[in-house]
Amino acid sequence: MANEFTQLPLTDVVLVQLVTKELSPKTLSFQTSDEIKTEEVIKEGEAKELIIKNQLIAKKEVPDLMLGYDLTFKDNVMSPEVMQVAQGGTIEYDPETRKFKKYEPPAIGTKPNLTAFDTIVYSEIVGDDGATGEYAKFTFPNCKGGNVPVNLKDGEYYSNEYKVKSRPAIGQKPYTLEIVDVLPSGVRAFGYDFYEEVEPLKTEKKK
């Protein structure tokens, strides 16, 4: 039909991945985020007007310039590895058990050497009878993080709020949206290897 168009009912932040852009890329996958917000970053254009003797002769509109997106996402557990990607710093592990021991953010007065990364967000596509087996995959390229505040409160679980700037290169798309029926395998909410290589895992579509 001529008037048909795509409508995707989306629900939940199923999975977030940070894929670092370096010689040996790392993929940090976590399912503990429950909210992602985006805000366009735009340089507003200005109207150029030709006014002669208080009379408007001509006007030319300069279009707005899209620069990228500011992302805010919440993670409901503390992850030193995610904090390190977001704001830099160093992590110390136990040499025998390889368990986390210590994290230190960049020193005051120094310029942090932030690692660029792509932010990938999966959200579930549902239908009138529940899950469809498909996911909307959003990819925001060329991201960099910033300082991560630490907040603690009695009776409440800890959570971090990360602010990320996605600034694509000239000619690069501000984000991509694709429909997939696979999720990365080997991803668990807790206790997993953050730097584990992920392989596709087929999920059965609902018939």
N, C-alpha and C positions, 0 to 999 in steps of 0.2 A: 504493500500500500504506500501511496506517495507521501502520506503524512506520518508514517511510522518513524520513530526515533528511539534511541536507547535510553532506558531509565534503569538505574542500578540502586536498589535498596542496600545500603551499606550499614554494617553494625560492628562495633568493637575495634579496638586496636589489637589485632591478632599477634603481630610481631613487628619489632623494630630492629633494623640492622644498620650499623655504622661500618662502612667499608673504607678503610684508610687508603689514601693515594700516596704511596711510597714505593720504594724498590721492592720491599717484601710486604705486600698489602695484608692487613689483618681484617677479619670480619668479626665484629662484636654483635651477637644476636641475643635479644632479650624479649621476654614476654611479660614483663612486669610494668610496662607503661600502660596507662589507661586514658591518656588524653594527649592529643596533638593539636596545636593551634598554628595557623600560618597567617602572616600579614604581608601584603604586597609592599615592596619598597619602590617608590616611584619618584622620579624627578619631574615635577610638574612643568609643563610647557607654559610659555607666556604668549599673550596676544600682542603682536606688533601692530601698532596703529599709526596711520598717517593722519595727523590733524593739522589743518591749516586754518588760521584765524578762527579758532574754536569750532571748526566744522570737521566732522569725521569724513575723510575722503576715501580711505581704504583700511581694511583690517585683515591681517593674516594670522591664523591660529597655528601655533607651534604645538604639535602633539606631545602628550606625556611620554616620558622615556622609562620603560620598565628596567629595573636594575636587578631584581631578584626577590627573594622572600626571607623574612625573619620567621624562624620556627621556634616555638616554645613547646617542649614536651616534658612530661612528668614521668619519673621512674620511682616506683614505690619501694625500692630497696636501695641500699648503698652499694655502689659498684666502683671501687677504686680505678678499675681499668677504663670504665666509661668516663670518670672524672679526669683521668689522665689524657684521654683523647680530646675532651672538651676544653680543658684549661692548661694542659701541659703538666710538667712536674715529673717526679720519679717514683717508682714502686720498688719495694724490697720484698723478696720472697725468701722463705726458709730454704737454705741450700739443699736440705735433705728431703723434706716433704713437698717442697714447691708451693706451700700454702702462703697466702698473703700475710705479711708482717707489718709493713709500714708504707704509708703514702705521704709524700711531701709535695705541695704545690710549688710553683715557681717563687723564688725569693722576691721580696719587696725591692723595687727599684730596678729589677731586671726585665728585659723584654722576653716574654715567653715565646718559645719556638713551637708554634701551634701546627699540628698536622692537619692537612686538608682531608676531607672525607666526603663520601656520598651518604645521604640519609635515605633509607628505604623503609617504607611503611606499608604493611599489609593490613587490609580491612576485609572482613568477610562479606560476601554477597549472599543475600538470603531471598527466598521466594515466599509465596503464600503458604507453602507447606514446610518451611524451615530452610536448612542449609542446602545450598546448591552444589557445593564442592568446588566453587570458584572463589577467587579473591581478587580484589583491586589492589594493584601494586603501584604505589607512588614512589618515584625516585627524584630526589632533590639533589642536584649536583654541586660540587665545589663548595662544600660547607666548611666553616670554621666556628669553633665555640668561643667561650669566654669564661669569666670567673663564675664559679659555682658556689652559691651560699650554702651554709650548713645550718639547719633549723631543727631543734629538738623540743618536744613537748610531752609532759607527763600524760600517760593514757593514750597516746597516739603513736602509730607506727611512723618511722622515719620515711621521708621521701625527698627526692631532689628535683629541682626544676632547672632544666637546661635550656639556655637561650643560644640558638644557632643561627648564623648568618649564611644563607645560600646565595652566592654571587657567581652565576655562570659566566663563562668567557663570552666574548663577542661572537655571535653566531650560534651559540649554544642555547638550547631550549631551557626555560626556567624550571620545568619539571616534565616528567613523562608519567602517563597513566596507562597501564596495560592490564589486561585480564589474564590471570594465570590459574591453572588447576593443579599446581604443584607448590609445595612449601619446602624450604630448606630442611634437610633431614638432620637428625642428631641434636636438635634444639630442645633443651629442657629449661624450665623456669628457674631452677636453682641448681647449683653445684656443677654446672657444666664448664667445659674448657672454653673460655671466651674466644680463643684464637683457633678454634677447631675449623678445619676446612669443611665446607658444607657441600652436600651433593643433593640433587633433586630427588624428591620422593613423591611418587604419584599418589594422588588421593582419588578415591572412587567417586565419580559423579553420581548424583542422585537421579534416577530414571523416572 
